[in-house]
Amino acid sequence: MRRRSSPSPSNVSSGNEGYDDENTANDGTQGTGANYEQMVKKLVRLALASEYSRQPIRRSDITAKVMAPNTGRQFKHIFEHANDHLRSTFGCEMTELPQKEKVTISQKRAAQRTQTQNPLSSSSKSYILTSTIPASLRTPTILPPPAVPTSASESAYVGLYTFILALIYISPGQSIPESRLEKQLKRMNADNYVLSGEKTEKVLKKMEKEGYILKVRERDGGGEETVDYMVGPRGKAEVGEKGVAGLIRKVWGKLGPERVDLERRGAPKPPARRTSGRRGRNALVEDEADGEDDVDEEEEEEEDTESEDE
């Protein structure tokens, strides 16, 4: 989707370049006429142009650049129709982004006020393109890295933000301190090889701007500022836990018999199950009686020891 030049989202509302009119024939969904089909084509171009630059497809942009005046009620049908064309022609679809997590106290308070004023504000009203191609076909041969700016730099960038997301996901609370992240990037020599000479700080800002990660600043009780990184909305939708798990399996490979044995030894033992019913109650009574007998035996041994000492 980002391998070829594409119009910018700001200019997507003008012209019909980049999309074939034959693919926009009405398929019987609600809404007919040239005006309806034109809005569907505009939404398809907007989605492709936004994904090309890794920008979210916002509902406000759709309203301003796609929808004609007094056609707000047709948004759902136009959205579904455009998604049908994206699936059948480009192998992708528009997926809604999750909302940003509210971490700091001020963010949580602001979210509570918004939720009280508008209970239906749980939607992010932003979308990105996600692939609908079967997993068995998602290979580098069939889906090579985007060629803009170059395939090598794009591959390195995708690998780096996937690696960072994996570090965040496996960290306690799915949050990693800035110092620890910098230490991990320094260990893999990211400045010289992975990032093609670019500074780590600049690339992290790019990831934050594109929604892969979130940078959270917060001051503790002593006034000292702490900086942590969390998974962003695009990181959850594009990579997610399944993508991170796939990366870890690819790196570590299958578990050998020795590792399986170690995992079994290190796994916590399940708690003892208590049986129910009359038989279960009898078993509990017998266990208590056995415990009392053990106590009596210990007391008798202590008395014998005292008598021997005397």
Phi and psi in degrees as GROMACS dihedral restraints (atoms count N, CA, C in turn):
[ dihedral_restraints ]
;  ai    aj    ak    al  type     phi  dphi    fc
    3     4     5     6     1  -109.6    20    10
    4     5     6     7     1    18.2    20    10
    6     7     8     9     1   -87.3    20    10
    7     8     9    10     1   -12.9    20    10
    9    10    11    12     1  -126.8    20    10
   10    11    12    13     1   159.3    20    10
   12    13    14    15     1   -66.0    20    10
   13    14    15    16     1   148.7    20    10
   15    16    17    18     1  -146.4    20    10
   16    17    18    19     1   149.3    20    10
   18    19    20    21     1   -66.2    20    10
   19    20    21    22     1   149.9    20    10
   21    22    23    24     1   -72.1    20    10
   22    23    24    25     1   154.2    20    10
   24    25    26    27     1   -58.9    20    10
   25    26    27    28     1   -27.7    20    10
   27    28    29    30     1   -71.0    20    10
   28    29    30    31     1   -26.0    20    10
   30    31    32    33     1  -108.3    20    10
   31    32    33    34     1    11.8    20    10
   33    34    35    36     1   -73.4    20    10
   34    35    36    37     1   -18.5    20    10
   36    37    38    39     1   -78.3    20    10
   37    38    39    40     1    -9.9    20    10
   39    40    41    42     1  -111.3    20    10
   40    41    42    43     1   136.6    20    10
   42    43    44    45     1    86.0    20    10
   43    44    45    46     1   164.9    20    10
   45    46    47    48     1  -118.9    20    10
   46    47    48    49     1    18.1    20    10
   48    49    50    51     1   -68.2    20    10
   49    50    51    52     1   150.0    20    10
   51    52    53    54     1    87.3    20    10
   52    53    54    55     1     0.2    20    10
   54    55    56    57     1  -148.4    20    10
   55    56    57    58     1   131.6    20    10
   57    58    59    60     1   -81.9    20    10
   58    59    60    61     1   130.0    20    10
   60    61    62    63     1   -64.6    20    10
   61    62    63    64     1   -26.0    20    10
   63    64    65    66     1   -67.2    20    10
   64    65    66    67     1   -23.0    20    10
   66    67    68    69     1   -83.1    20    10
   67    68    69    70     1    -1.2    20    10
   69    70    71    72     1  -109.2    20    10
   70    71    72    73     1    20.5    20    10
   72    73    74    75     1   -65.0    20    10
   73    74    75    76     1   142.2    20    10
   75    76    77    78     1   -65.9    20    10
   76    77    78    79     1   129.1    20    10
   78    79    80    81     1  -105.3    20    10
   79    80    81    82     1    20.3    20    10
   81    82    83    84     1    97.5    20    10
   82    83    84    85     1    -1.9    20    10
   84    85    86    87     1   -73.0    20    10
   85    86    87    88     1   166.6    20    10
   87    88    89    90     1   -63.3    20    10
   88    89    90    91     1   138.0    20    10
   90    91    92    93     1   102.1    20    10
   91    92    93    94     1   120.4    20    10
   93    94    95    96     1  -131.7    20    10
   94    95    96    97     1   169.8    20    10
   96    97    98    99     1    99.1    20    10
   97    98    99   100     1   166.1    20    10
   99   100   101   102     1   -65.0    20    10
  100   101   102   103     1   -34.5    20    10
  102   103   104   105     1   -64.1    20    10
  103   104   105   106     1   -42.8    20    10
  105   106   107   108     1   -64.7    20    10
  106   107   108   109     1   -46.1    20    10
  108   109   110   111     1   -64.9    20    10
  109   110   111   112     1   -35.0    20    10
  111   112   113   114     1   -65.4    20    10
  112   113   114   115     1   -38.3    20    10
  114   115   116   117     1   -66.9    20    10
  115   116   117   118     1   -37.5    20    10
  117   118   119   120     1   -62.9    20    10
  118   119   120   121     1   -44.7    20    10
  120   121   122   123     1   -63.4    20    10
  121   122   123   124     1   -41.1    20    10
  123   124   125   126     1   -62.7    20    10
  124   125   126   127     1   -39.8    20    10
  126   127   128   129     1   -67.4    20    10
  127   128   129   130     1   -38.0    20    10
  129   130   131   132     1   -62.5    20    10
  130   131   132   133     1   -45.5    20    10
  132   133   134   135     1   -65.6    20    10
  133   134   135   136     1   -39.4    20    10
  135   136   137   138     1   -62.7    20    10
  136   137   138   139     1   -42.4    20    10
  138   139   140   141     1   -63.3    20    10
  139   140   141   142     1   -44.5    20    10
  141   142   143   144     1   -66.1    20    10
  142   143   144   145     1   -41.0    20    10
  144   145   146   147     1   -67.7    20    10
  145   146   147   148     1   -38.8    20    10
  147   148   149   150     1   -67.5    20    10
  148   149   150   151     1   -41.5    20    10
  150   151   152   153     1   -68.2    20    10
  151   152   153   154     1   -31.4    20    10
  153   154   155   156     1   -58.8    20    10
  154   155   156   157     1   -38.3    20    10
  156   157   158   159     1  -101.2    20    10
  157   158   159   160     1    10.7    20    10
  159   160   161   162     1    56.9    20    10
  160   161   162   163     1    39.6    20    10
  162   163   164   165     1  -104.0    20    10
  163   164   165   166     1   142.9    20    10
  165   166   167   168     1   -68.3    20    10
  166   167   168   169     1   149.4    20    10
  168   169   170   171     1   -89.2    20    10
  169   170   171   172     1   100.9    20    10
  171   172   173   174     1   -88.4    20    10
  172   173   174   175     1   148.5    20    10
  174   175   176   177     1   -63.1    20    10
  175   176   177   178     1   -35.2    20    10
  177   178   179   180     1   -64.8    20    10
  178   179   180   181     1   -37.8    20    10
  180   181   182   183     1   -67.9    20    10
  181   182   183   184     1   -36.7    20    10
  183   184   185   186     1   -63.9    20    10
  184   185   186   187     1   -41.7    20    10
  186   187   188   189     1   -64.7    20    10
  187   188   189   190     1   -40.7    20    10
  189   190   191   192     1   -79.6    20    10
  190   191   192   193     1   -35.2    20    10
  192   193   194   195     1  -107.7    20    10
  193   194   195   196     1   -14.2    20    10
  195   196   197   198     1  -116.1    20    10
  196   197   198   199     1   -51.8    20    10
  198   199   200   201     1   -73.5    20    10
  199   200   201   202     1   135.7    20    10
  201   202   203   204     1   -77.8    20    10
  202   203   204   205     1   163.0    20    10
  204   205   206   207     1   -58.8    20    10
  205   206   207   208     1   139.3    20    10
  207   208   209   210     1    62.4    20    10
  208   209   210   211     1    35.0    20    10
  210   211   212   213     1  -124.5    20    10
  211   212   213   214     1    21.6    20    10
  213   214   215   216     1   -60.6    20    10
  214   215   216   217     1   -31.4    20    10
  216   217   218   219     1   -70.7    20    10
  217   218   219   220     1   -16.7    20    10
  219   220   221   222     1   -90.9    20    10
  220   221   222   223     1     4.7    20    10
  222   223   224   225     1   -57.7    20    10
  223   224   225   226     1   -46.7    20    10
  225   226   227   228     1   -60.1    20    10
  226   227   228   229     1   -44.2    20    10
  228   229   230   231     1   -70.0    20    10
  229   230   231   232     1   -39.1    20    10
  231   232   233   234     1   -66.1    20    10
  232   233   234   235     1   -40.1    20    10
  234   235   236   237     1   -62.7    20    10
  235   236   237   238     1   -46.4    20    10
  237   238   239   240     1   -65.7    20    10
  238   239   240   241     1   -39.6    20    10
  240   241   242   243     1   -64.7    20    10
  241   242   243   244     1   -42.8    20    10
  243   244   245   246     1   -64.8    20    10
  244   245   246   247     1   -37.9    20    10
  246   247   248   249     1   -64.4    20    10
  247   248   249   250     1   -36.1    20    10
  249   250   251   252     1   -61.4    20    10
  250   251   252   253     1   -43.1    20    10
  252   253   254   255     1   -67.8    20    10
  253   254   255   256     1   -37.4    20    10
  255   256   257   258     1   -64.8    20    10
  256   257   258   259     1   -39.3    20    10
  258   259   260   261     1   -68.2    20    10
  259   260   261   262     1   -46.9    20    10
  261   262   263   264     1   -75.3    20    10
  262   263   264   265     1   -29.6    20    10
  264   265   266   267     1  -100.7    20    10
  265   266   267   268     1   -41.6    20    10
  267   268   269   270     1  -112.9    20    10
  268   269   270   271     1    -5.6    20    10
  270   271   272   273     1    69.4    20    10
  271   272   273   274     1    34.5    20    10
  273   274   275   276     1  -149.1    20    10
  274   275   276   277     1   171.2    20    10
  276   277   278   279     1  -151.0    20    10
  277   278   279   280     1   159.2    20    10
  279   280   281   282     1   -81.9    20    10
  280   281   282   283     1   125.3    20    10
  282   283   284   285     1  -120.7    20    10
  283   284   285   286     1   135.0    20    10
  285   286   287   288     1   -72.0    20    10
  286   287   288   289     1   137.7    20    10
  288   289   290   291     1   -79.3    20    10
  289   290   291   292     1   143.8    20    10
  291   292   293   294     1   -71.0    20    10
  292   293   294   295     1   159.2    20    10
  294   295   296   297     1   -72.7    20    10
  295   296   297   298     1   154.6    20    10
  297   298   299   300     1   -66.8    20    10
  298   299   300   301     1   141.0    20    10
  300   301   302   303     1   -71.0    20    10
  301   302   303   304     1   139.7    20    10
  303   304   305   306     1   -93.7    20    10
  304   305   306   307     1   109.7    20    10
  306   307   308   309     1  -105.6    20    10
  307   308   309   310     1   -51.7    20    10
  309   310   311   312     1   -74.8    20    10
  310   311   312   313     1   163.9    20    10
  312   313   314   315     1   -63.7    20    10
  313   314   315   316     1   -41.2    20    10
  315   316   317   318     1   -64.4    20    10
  316   317   318   319     1   -38.7    20    10
  318   319   320   321     1   -65.9    20    10
  319   320   321   322     1   -41.4    20    10
  321   322   323   324     1   -65.2    20    10
  322   323   324   325     1   -39.7    20    10
  324   325   326   327     1   -65.7    20    10
  325   326   327   328     1   -42.2    20    10
  327   328   329   330     1   -64.2    20    10
  328   329   330   331     1   -37.5    20    10
  330   331   332   333     1   -66.6    20    10
  331   332   333   334     1   -37.6    20    10
  333   334   335   336     1   -65.4    20    10
  334   335   336   337     1   -40.2    20    10
  336   337   338   339     1   -65.4    20    10
  337   338   339   340     1   -42.0    20    10
  339   340   341   342     1   -64.9    20    10
  340   341   342   343     1   -40.2    20    10
  342   343   344   345     1   -66.8    20    10
  343   344   345   346     1   -34.1    20    10
  345   346   347   348     1   -70.3    20    10
  346   347   348   349     1   -39.9    20    10
  348   349   350   351     1   -74.8    20    10
  349   350   351   352     1   -35.6    20    10
  351   352   353   354     1  -138.2    20    10
  352   353   354   355     1    92.9    20    10
  354   355   356   357     1   -63.0    20    10
  355   356   357   358     1   -18.4    20    10
  357   358   359   360     1   -94.9    20    10
  358   359   360   361     1    18.9    20    10
  360   361   362   363     1   -92.3    20    10
  361   362   363   364     1    22.7    20    10
  363   364   365   366     1   -76.1    20    10
  364   365   366   367     1   -15.7    20    10
  366   367   368   369     1   -82.3    20    10
  367   368   369   370     1   141.0    20    10
  369   370   371   372     1   -79.7    20    10
  370   371   372   373     1   -19.9    20    10
  372   373   374   375     1    55.9    20    10
  373   374   375   376     1    32.8    20    10
  375   376   377   378     1  -136.9    20    10
  376   377   378   379     1   146.6    20    10
  378   379   380   381     1  -137.1    20    10
  379   380   381   382     1   157.8    20    10
  381   382   383   384     1  -134.6    20    10
  382   383   384   385     1   166.8    20    10
  384   385   386   387     1   -90.2    20    10
  385   386   387   388     1   128.3    20    10
  387   388   389   390     1  -121.0    20    10
  388   389   390   391     1   149.1    20    10
  390   391   392   393     1   -73.5    20    10
  391   392   393   394     1   142.1    20    10
  393   394   395   396     1  -110.6    20    10
  394   395   396   397     1     7.0    20    10
  396   397   398   399     1   -71.5    20    10
  397   398   399   400     1   137.6    20    10
  399   400   401   402     1   -55.9    20    10
  400   401   402   403     1   148.2    20    10
  402   403   404   405     1   -60.2    20    10
  403   404   405   406     1   -31.5    20    10
  405   406   407   408     1   -67.0    20    10
  406   407   408   409     1   -19.6    20    10
  408   409   410   411     1  -100.8    20    10
  409   410   411   412     1    -1.9    20    10
  411   412   413   414     1   -86.3    20    10
  412   413   414   415     1    69.5    20    10
  414   415   416   417     1  -114.2    20    10
  415   416   417   418     1   156.9    20    10
  417   418   419   420     1   -58.3    20    10
  418   419   420   421     1   -27.1    20    10
  420   421   422   423     1   -70.5    20    10
  421   422   423   424     1   -41.7    20    10
  423   424   425   426     1   -83.0    20    10
  424   425   426   427     1   -41.3    20    10
  426   427   428   429     1  -119.1    20    10
  427   428   429   430     1    80.0    20    10
  429   430   431   432     1   -70.2    20    10
  430   431   432   433     1   160.8    20    10
  432   433   434   435     1   -61.7    20    10
  433   434   435   436     1   151.0    20    10
  435   436   437   438     1   -57.7    20    10
  436   437   438   439     1   145.9    20    10
  438   439   440   441     1   -92.7    20    10
  439   440   441   442     1     7.1    20    10
  441   442   443   444     1  -117.9    20    10
  442   443   444   445     1   122.2    20    10
  444   445   446   447     1   -72.7    20    10
  445   446   447   448     1   -39.1    20    10
  447   448   449   450     1  -143.8    20    10
  448   449   450   451     1   157.0    20    10
  450   451   452   453     1   -63.7    20    10
  451   452   453   454     1   -36.4    20    10
  453   454   455   456     1   -66.8    20    10
  454   455   456   457     1   -47.5    20    10
  456   457   458   459     1   -67.5    20    10
  457   458   459   460     1   -37.0    20    10
  459   460   461   462     1   -68.5    20    10
  460   461   462   463     1   -39.2    20    10
  462   463   464   465     1   -63.2    20    10
  463   464   465   466     1   -41.5    20    10
  465   466   467   468     1   -64.6    20    10
  466   467   468   469     1   -40.0    20    10
  468   469   470   471     1   -66.8    20    10
  469   470   471   472     1   -43.9    20    10
  471   472   473   474     1   -62.5    20    10
  472   473   474   475     1   -43.1    20    10
  474   475   476   477     1   -64.4    20    10
  475   476   477   478     1   -36.2    20    10
  477   478   479   480     1   -70.4    20    10
  478   479   480   481     1   -47.2    20    10
  480   481   482   483     1   -71.0    20    10
  481   482   483   484     1   -26.6    20    10
  483   484   485   486     1   -68.1    20    10
  484   485   486   487     1   -39.8    20    10
  486   487   488   489     1   -63.3    20    10
  487   488   489   490     1   -43.3    20    10
  489   490   491   492     1   -65.8    20    10
  490   491   492   493     1   -41.8    20    10
  492   493   494   495     1   -62.5    20    10
  493   494   495   496     1   -36.5    20    10
  495   496   497   498     1   -64.1    20    10
  496   497   498   499     1   -41.9    20    10
  498   499   500   501     1   -60.9    20    10
  499   500   501   502     1   -40.4    20    10
  501   502   503   504     1   -68.9    20    10
  502   503   504   505     1   -43.7    20    10
  504   505   506   507     1   -62.9    20    10
  505   506   507   508     1   -37.5    20    10
  507   508   509   510     1   -88.0    20    10
  508   509   510   511     1    -1.2    20    10
  510   511   512   513     1   -81.7    20    10
  511   512   513   514     1   154.2    20    10
  513   514   515   516     1   -58.4    20    10
  514   515   516   517     1   128.9    20    10
  516   517   518   519     1    71.1    20    10
  517   518   519   520     1    12.1    20    10
  519   520   521   522     1    50.7    20    10
  520   521   522   523     1    46.9    20    10
  522   523   524   525     1  -148.2    20    10
  523   524   525   526     1   133.8    20    10
  525   526   527   528     1  -123.7    20    10
  526   527   528   529     1   131.8    20    10
  528   529   530   531     1   -64.6    20    10
  529   530   531   532     1   152.7    20    10
  531   532   533   534     1   -61.9    20    10
  532   533   534   535     1   -38.5    20    10
  534   535   536   537     1   -64.3    20    10
  535   536   537   538     1   -39.9    20    10
  537   538   539   540     1   -69.0    20    10
  538   539   540   541     1   -39.2    20    10
  540   541   542   543     1   -64.4    20    10
  541   542   543   544     1   -43.4    20    10
  543   544   545   546     1   -62.4    20    10
  544   545   546   547     1   -36.2    20    10
  546   547   548   549     1   -64.7    20    10
  547   548   549   550     1   -42.8    20    10
  549   550   551   552     1   -66.7    20    10
  550   551   552   553     1   -39.8    20    10
  552   553   554   555     1   -67.0    20    10
  553   554   555   556     1   -35.3    20    10
  555   556   557   558     1   -68.5    20    10
  556   557   558   559     1   -35.3    20    10
  558   559   560   561     1   -65.7    20    10
  559   560   561   562     1   -32.5    20    10
  561   562   563   564     1   -93.5    20    10
  562   563   564   565     1     8.2    20    10
  564   565   566   567     1    56.1    20    10
  565   566   567   568     1    48.0    20    10
  567   568   569   570     1   -67.6    20    10
  568   569   570   571     1   -30.3    20    10
  570   571   572   573     1   -64.0    20    10
  571   572   573   574     1   -37.9    20    10
  573   574   575   576     1   -92.0    20    10
  574   575   576   577     1   -30.8    20    10
  576   577   578   579     1  -114.9    20    10
  577   578   579   580     1   -51.9    20    10
  579   580   581   582     1   -70.9    20    10
  580   581   582   583     1   -38.5    20    10
  582   583   584   585     1   -99.9    20    10
  583   584   585   586     1    10.9    20    10
  585   586   587   588     1    55.7    20    10
  586   587   588   589     1    41.1    20    10
  588   589   590   591     1    88.1    20    10
  589   590   591   592     1    -9.1    20    10
  591   592   593   594     1   -76.0    20    10
  592   593   594   595     1   150.3    20    10
  594   595   596   597     1   -72.4    20    10
  595   596   597   598     1   145.9    20    10
  597   598   599   600     1   -60.5    20    10
  598   599   600   601     1   -40.6    20    10
  600   601   602   603     1   -59.8    20    10
  601   602   603   604     1   -40.1    20    10
  603   604   605   606     1   -66.2    20    10
  604   605   606   607     1   -41.3    20    10
  606   607   608   609     1   -69.5    20    10
  607   608   609   610     1   -37.9    20    10
  609   610   611   612     1   -64.1    20    10
  610   611   612   613     1   -37.3    20    10
  612   613   614   615     1   -64.0    20    10
  613   614   615   616     1   -37.4    20    10
  615   616   617   618     1   -64.9    20    10
  616   617   618   619     1   -43.2    20    10
  618   619   620   621     1   -63.4    20    10
  619   620   621   622     1   -38.7    20    10
  621   622   623   624     1   -66.3    20    10
  622   623   624   625     1   -40.8    20    10
  624   625   626   627     1   -64.9    20    10
  625   626   627   628     1   -36.7    20    10
  627   628   629   630     1   -83.7    20    10
  628   629   630   631     1    -5.9    20    10
  630   631   632   633     1    91.4    20    10
  631   632   633   634     1    11.3    20    10
  633   634   635   636     1   -74.1    20    10
  634   635   636   637     1   -38.4    20    10
  636   637   638   639     1  -131.5    20    10
  637   638   639   640     1   162.6    20    10
  639   640   641   642     1  -122.0    20    10
  640   641   642   643     1   132.5    20    10
  642   643   644   645     1  -102.3    20    10
  643   644   645   646     1   117.3    20    10
  645   646   647   648     1  -111.2    20    10
  646   647   648   649     1   120.9    20    10
  648   649   650   651     1  -108.0    20    10
  649   650   651   652     1   133.2    20    10
  651   652   653   654     1  -152.8    20    10
  652   653   654   655     1   145.3    20    10
  654   655   656   657     1  -103.9    20    10
  655   656   657   658     1   135.9    20    10
  657   658   659   660     1   -83.4    20    10
  658   659   660   661     1  -173.1    20    10
  660   661   662   663     1   -62.7    20    10
  661   662   663   664     1   -28.2    20    10
  663   664   665   666     1   -85.5    20    10
  664   665   666   667     1     2.3    20    10
  666   667   668   669     1    86.5    20    10
  667   668   669   670     1     1.8    20    10
  669   670   671   672     1   -83.1    20    10
  670   671   672   673     1   135.3    20    10
  672   673   674   675     1   -86.2    20    10
  673   674   675   676     1   134.0    20    10
  675   676   677   678     1  -114.9    20    10
  676   677   678   679     1   141.9    20    10
  678   679   680   681     1  -123.8    20    10
  679   680   681   682     1   122.3    20    10
  681   682   683   684     1  -127.1    20    10
  682   683   684   685     1   157.5    20    10
  684   685   686   687     1  -115.8    20    10
  685   686   687   688     1   138.1    20    10
  687   688   689   690     1  -129.9    20    10
  688   689   690   691     1   170.6    20    10
  690   691   692   693     1   -76.6    20    10
  691   692   693   694     1   131.9    20    10
  693   694   695   696     1   -88.6    20    10
  694   695   696   697     1   173.5    20    10
  696   697   698   699     1   -58.5    20    10
  697   698   699   700     1   -45.8    20    10
  699   700   701   702     1   -67.6    20    10
  700   701   702   703     1   -35.9    20    10
  702   703   704   705     1   -61.1    20    10
  703   704   705   706     1   -38.9    20    10
  705   706   707   708     1   -69.0    20    10
  706   707   708   709     1   -42.4    20    10
  708   709   710   711     1   -77.6    20    10
  709   710   711   712     1   -37.6    20    10
  711   712   713   714     1   -86.6    20    10
  712   713   714   715     1   -39.2    20    10
  714   715   716   717     1  -108.3    20    10
  715   716   717   718     1   -66.7    20    10
  717   718   719   720     1    69.6    20    10
  718   719   720   721     1  -178.3    20    10
  720   721   722   723     1   -66.0    20    10
  721   722   723   724     1   -35.4    20    10
  723   724   725   726     1   -65.2    20    10
  724   725   726   727     1   -41.1    20    10
  726   727   728   729     1   -65.1    20    10
  727   728   729   730     1   -40.1    20    10
  729   730   731   732     1   -65.7    20    10
  730   731   732   733     1   -42.3    20    10
  732   733   734   735     1   -61.8    20    10
  733   734   735   736     1   -39.0    20    10
  735   736   737   738     1   -64.1    20    10
  736   737   738   739     1   -39.4    20    10
  738   739   740   741     1   -63.5    20    10
  739   740   741   742     1   -44.3    20    10
  741   742   743   744     1   -65.0    20    10
  742   743   744   745     1   -41.3    20    10
  744   745   746   747     1   -65.0    20    10
  745   746   747   748     1   -38.1    20    10
  747   748   749   750     1   -66.2    20    10
  748   749   750   751     1   -36.9    20    10
  750   751   752   753     1   -75.9    20    10
  751   752   753   754     1   -46.1    20    10
  753   754   755   756     1   -85.9    20    10
  754   755   756   757     1   -21.5    20    10
  756   757   758   759     1    75.6    20    10
  757   758   759   760     1  -170.0    20    10
  759   760   761   762     1   -75.3    20    10
  760   761   762   763     1   153.1    20    10
  762   763   764   765     1   -74.6    20    10
  763   764   765   766     1   128.6    20    10
  765   766   767   768     1   -81.7    20    10
  766   767   768   769     1   172.6    20    10
  768   769   770   771     1   -62.8    20    10
  769   770   771   772     1   -33.6    20    10
  771   772   773   774     1   -67.2    20    10
  772   773   774   775     1   -43.0    20    10
  774   775   776   777     1   -68.5    20    10
  775   776   777   778     1   -36.8    20    10
  777   778   779   780     1   -62.6    20    10
  778   779   780   781     1   -41.8    20    10
  780   781   782   783     1   -64.6    20    10
  781   782   783   784     1   -38.8    20    10
  783   784   785   786     1   -66.4    20    10
  784   785   786   787     1   -39.7    20    10
  786   787   788   789     1   -65.4    20    10
  787   788   789   790     1   -37.0    20    10
  789   790   791   792     1   -66.0    20    10
  790   791   792   793     1   -40.5    20    10
  792   793   794   795     1   -66.9    20    10
  793   794   795   796     1   -37.8    20    10
  795   796   797   798     1   -81.6    20    10
  796   797   798   799     1   -12.6    20    10
  798   799   800   801     1   -70.5    20    10
  799   800   801   802     1   139.3    20    10
  801   802   803   804     1   -66.4    20    10
  802   803   804   805     1   143.3    20    10
  804   805   806   807     1   -72.8    20    10
  805   806   807   808     1   140.7    20    10
  807   808   809   810     1   -67.9    20    10
  808   809   810   811     1   146.5    20    10
  810   811   812   813     1   -65.4    20    10
  811   812   813   814     1   151.8    20    10
  813   814   815   816     1   -64.6    20    10
  814   815   816   817     1   135.5    20    10
  816   817   818   819     1   -89.9    20    10
  817   818   819   820     1   137.0    20    10
  819   820   821   822     1  -100.0    20    10
  820   821   822   823     1   123.8    20    10
  822   823   824   825     1   -75.5    20    10
  823   824   825   826     1   151.2    20    10
  825   826   827   828     1  -106.5    20    10
  826   827   828   829     1   170.2    20    10
  828   829   830   831     1    91.5    20    10
  829   830   831   832     1  -175.2    20    10
  831   832   833   834     1   -64.6    20    10
  832   833   834   835     1   -41.0    20    10
  834   835   836   837     1   -63.6    20    10
  835   836   837   838     1   -37.9    20    10
  837   838   839   840     1   -65.7    20    10
  838   839   840   841     1   -41.5    20    10
  840   841   842   843     1   -65.0    20    10
  841   842   843   844     1   -38.9    20    10
  843   844   845   846     1   -62.6    20    10
  844   845   846   847     1   -39.7    20    10
  846   847   848   849     1   -62.9    20    10
  847   848   849   850     1   -41.2    20    10
  849   850   851   852     1   -64.2    20    10
  850   851   852   853     1   -40.5    20    10
  852   853   854   855     1   -63.8    20    10
  853   854   855   856     1   -41.2    20    10
  855   856   857   858     1   -63.9    20    10
  856   857   858   859     1   -39.0    20    10
  858   859   860   861     1   -63.6    20    10
  859   860   861   862     1   -42.0    20    10
  861   862   863   864     1   -64.0    20    10
  862   863   864   865     1   -40.4    20    10
  864   865   866   867     1   -63.9    20    10
  865   866   867   868     1   -41.3    20    10
  867   868   869   870     1   -61.3    20    10
  868   869   870   871     1   -38.7    20    10
  870   871   872   873     1   -64.3    20    10
  871   872   873   874     1   -40.9    20    10
  873   874   875   876     1   -64.4    20    10
  874   875   876   877     1   -39.7    20    10
  876   877   878   879     1   -61.9    20    10
  877   878   879   880     1   -39.4    20    10
  879   880   881   882     1   -62.5    20    10
  880   881   882   883     1   -41.4    20    10
  882   883   884   885     1   -63.4    20    10
  883   884   885   886     1   -42.6    20    10
  885   886   887   888     1   -62.6    20    10
  886   887   888   889     1   -42.4    20    10
  888   889   890   891     1   -62.3    20    10
  889   890   891   892     1   -39.7    20    10
  891   892   893   894     1   -64.8    20    10
  892   893   894   895     1   -40.4    20    10
  894   895   896   897     1   -63.3    20    10
  895   896   897   898     1   -41.2    20    10
  897   898   899   900     1   -63.7    20    10
  898   899   900   901     1   -41.2    20    10
  900   901   902   903     1   -62.3    20    10
  901   902   903   904     1   -38.3    20    10
  903   904   905   906     1   -65.2    20    10
  904   905   906   907     1   -41.9    20    10
  906   907   908   909     1   -63.7    20    10
  907   908   909   910     1   -41.4    20    10
  909   910   911   912     1   -62.5    20    10
  910   911   912   913     1   -39.5    20    10
  912   913   914   915     1   -63.6    20    10
  913   914   915   916     1   -41.6    20    10
  915   916   917   918     1   -64.2    20    10
  916   917   918   919     1   -41.0    20    10
  918   919   920   921     1   -65.2    20    10
  919   920   921   922     1   -38.7    20    10
  921   922   923   924     1   -64.3    20    10
  922   923   924   925     1   -37.5    20    10
  924   925   926   927     1   -65.9    20    10
  925   926   927   928     1   -38.9    20    10
